[in-house]
C-alpha cells in the first residue's frame, strides 16, 4: 500500500474502535499484527482506542506510517456517573464508556489532558473523566457513543429512550454538531439488536449522525481464545469457570469492509461515515525535536557561553599541564555540543550532580558512554578522565548522527529521592515525572499463566516451565528446539501440547504497567502538553504513559537516576574509617595501582565489590590474577553473553601466552587487551585507522554491530572491507568481523 493513500480524500470503511494489547489483559491485538491485517484488508486508515490509556499510540503511529495507512489517535475513556472526584461506594463505581478521537493537533493535546486528568484526578477503580472536563477540553475531538457500556446504549438497554435522547443531546452540545456520532455495533448479541433499534429512534429524534463500528479486541476470529485467556488472567479465573467475565461471541475481530457491509449494508452511510471521520482526523508527531527544559544562566551569558566558562574555569584544575591534545579535545567537544544544541543538557546534569555532592548524596563515577566526554568530566558529572582510557567522544555524542545524549547517573539510594525532589522543585512539579515501563510475558511466565488459565495442576505446569532453559532472550520456539524434555512433553502429552500452544500466543504480550526503576523525564513546559500521565502504583509520584523510547523520540529529556546500593556501602565505609581511625578519605583520589588490592582480587575475595562479586566473576579473577586497572575494566567488559567466549584466550595471553596481531596497525589499538577486541571503542579506532572512517561514521558501524542490525551491519562491513583493502598494500584479513 502506498503512503500517498493517506492524502486520498475517499476513504472506505475504517475501523474506529480498536483495542490493542495495551488494553492490558483485555485486548489481544498486537499493534504490528493489527496494522498488518488492516493493510491486507486494503484499508486506508485505522484507529487506536485502548481502554482509558494511550500507552501504545507512538508504536501504533509508527507502524501505520510504515505501512502507508493513516493512523487515527484515540482512546475509549470511562465517564464518571457524577463528578470525577466523587468516590462513593455503590454510587460512583459504575462508569460509562465514550470513544474520543483526535481530529487535529488541538484535539490531541486535549485528549492527552483528558486522559491524564482521568488518571491523576478521577481514578476510582478506573481512570475517569466527567462531563465538566469533557466540556472544557472538547475542542478538536470527535466522540462516538461507544459500545453497550456507553451511556446512550445503556439507557436503551434499560428501555429509557427519553434518557437516551437527552444523553445524546448532552454529548452533542459538549462536542458540537457533526462532532458526536451515535455508534452501533453488531456482534450477534441480543442486547445489541435492541440498542441498534433504539439508536435509530434517537437518530430520528435528534438528527445526530450514526456510525457503524466493530469493537475489535483481537485481529482474527481464531484469536478469540487468546483474548478469553487474557480475561482469565486479569480476573484470576480459569476457562472452565462458568461464573466469569467473558465475551459472548467470537465477532470482536478486525473485519473486512465486506464483512461489515453484510451487517450494515442496508445503510451504507453508516460505513461511509467512518471514512468521513477518518478523513477529518489528522495528527502527526515530530520526532527528534529538542524539548529540553530551560536552564537559567547568570545575566550576560548564553547557554553556550556559560557552559564554556564553566569548563575553562575547571580546566587548569584537572589538566595542570594543559597539553595541546587536552586543549584540542576540549575545543572539539565544545564545538560539537554548541552545534547540536545540547549545552543546556550538560548544565542541567551538572547542576543536580553538584546539588547531590553538596548535600551528602554519593554520586557514582560515571557509567556508559558519558565517561567519554571531557566536558562531563570537567563539570563533575563523571570522574573518569577520558584521554587516559582512550574513550572516544563520538560514541557519546556523534555529530554525524545527532541524537539526545544519554547520561546515566548512579546515586546512593537513600539520597536519590532528595535529588529527584530537588529537580522537581527547580523545574516545577508539572515538568518532572517518572517513566512507565511494561512487563511482558516471557517464555516461562506464559507457560505459568497459561497453566493457571487451563486449570492444569501446578506440579505439571512447573515441570514444563523448568524444562525451558533460563538463557537470556529464550523463547518458546527456541526452547522447543534445544530442550529434549520440553519437546518430548509437547509431543507425547495432549494437555501440555495445548498449554504450549496457548503460551506461544501469550508470549511477549504486554501484561502490566509499572514504574521504571530509574527513568526521570524533565521538560520545558508542563508534561501534560506533550504526553499522557498517570500516577505511580504508590500514588506518590506521577509517571508518563509513554515508555522510555517513546519519551525520547518525541524530544523530551530522559535521564536515568539509578539507585546503587554499593555507593551506600562505600559512603558508610568512609564514615566509619574517619570515625574509628581519624582518616578522612576521598574515594576519587585513591590510587589505582595498589598491589595489595590486586592481590586481594586475585584471591577471588571480591564479595560486595560492584560487578566483581558473582561466583562466576570471582572464579575468573582467580584465574586471571589481575595486576592493573585495565585488567579489571577488560574482564567486566568481557563478562557478558557473547564476549565471555573470549575470556579463556584473554587469560592465556595475559599470563604470558603468545600475542599476535592481524596487522601491525592493530597493535597500538589492542595492546592493552592483549590483541583481543574487547571494547566498542576499539572497533571505532580500527575503522578509523585501517579503513579511513571518521569517528562519527565509525560510531554508526559500532551501533550496527551492537544492536545486531544485520542488514545495516552487512552494508557497513562491505564498505569497511573495501576501505581496508584500499589503505593496505597487501589487503587485510578481518577475522574479528567475520570478513576475509
Buried (B, 14 or more C-beta within 10 A) or exposed (E): BEEEBBEEEEBBBBBBBBBBBBBBBBBBBBBBBBBBBBBEBEBBBBBBBBBBBBBBBBBBBBBBBEBBBBBBBBBBBBBBBEBBEBBEEEEBBEBBBBBBBBBBEBBBBBBBBBBBBBBBBBBBEBBBBBBEBBEEBBBBBBBBBBBBBBBBBBBBBEEBBEBBBBBBBBBBEBBBEEBBBBBBBBBEBEEBEBBBEBBBEBBEBBEBBBBBBBBBBBBBBEBBBBBBBBBBBBEEBBBEBEEBEBBEEBBBBBBBBEBBBEBBEEBEEBBBBBBBBBBBBBBEBEEEEBBBBEBEBEEEBEBBBBBBEBBEEBBEEBBEEEEEEBEEBBEBBBEBBBEBEBBBBBBBBBBBBBBBEEEEBBBBEBBBBBBBBBBBBBBBBBBBBBEEBBBBBBBBBBBEEBEBBBBBBBBBBBBBBBBBEBBBEBBBEBBBBBBBBBEBBBBBBBBBBBBBBBEBEEEBBBBBBBBBBEEEEBBBEBBBEEBEEBBEBBEEBEBBEBBBEBBBBBBBBBBEBEBBEBBBBBBBEBBBBBBBBBBBEEEEBBBBBBBBEBBBBBBBBBBBBBBBEBBBBBBEEBEEEEEEEEEEBEEEEEEEEEEEBBEBBBEBEBEEBBEBEEEEBBEBBBBBBBBEBBBBBBBBBBBEEEBEEBBEBBBBBBEEEEBEEBBEBBEEBBEBBBBBBBBBBBBBBBBBBBBBBBBBBBBBBBBBBEEEEEEBBEEBBEBBBEBBEEBBEEEBEBEBBEEE
